[in-house]
Amino acid sequence: MHWVDQPVPAWARLVRAPNPGPMTLEGTNSWVLRSTPGEPAVVVDPGPDDPDHLHALAECGPIAVVLVTHGHSDHVGGVEKFLTLTGASVPRLEPGVPTTLAGLRITALATPGHSADSVCYLVEGDGQRAMLTGDTILGRGTTVVAWPDGDLGDYLDSLRRLADFAGVPVLPGHGPVLPDCAAVAEAYLAHRRERLAQVEAALSDGATTPAEVVARVYADVDPALRQAAEWTVRAHMAYLRARRESPPGRSPLDSL
């Protein structure tokens, strides 16, 4: 899938960490959010433990609050040092309950699947909305379901939830800004349906291990992404196995 970048909302600023790679694309996106210049800001995902990046992010201060989308080190490895640099706090937002921070209305949405703790944030202010998605939706390509912490059934449910946000731009944890959360979520769902069918076909054709499924389904995968592909295949196999225990006469793909 290919998506076209679009402008960032007026109340958002991107500070990208210098940690590019096959899993992180151009690097981890740290987002600085405030409705008014000079107002204490919210930072979403301070990123890895990289002193230059953390200092550059702190220079966007004052920073009052840090929010995180999930606990992977490329998003939160620098949190403790960043809190020391800025004096910011890390509040616990109740999912589904809007909170006003930095002059913006922020609502946390529980979106497990990539990881068990994944959260997205709907941010609204000055007539603009955006969804900060961490690794649940990326700015380019598709994300890994990081088995065993990640769960495909949860991920499909999360994508269905995000498909309700038509026309809302996506500020992802990696890659460029996307124009429409619902459109991307629907495309991700279609991709997962296709992958599930491919994994099921590989298993029916005699593959018995995740590595054997990867060799058939992800034959052209970059070697640097092979481990991630195997995690995702394990998540698909667990999903299919669970669905085989569903009522007789139903296909494992029926619930999609």
Summary of the structure (lengths in Angstrom):
residues: 256
radius of gyration: 18.9
end to end distance: 20.0
largest distance: 61.4
contacts: 879
relative contact order: 0.13
helix: 33%
strand: 20%
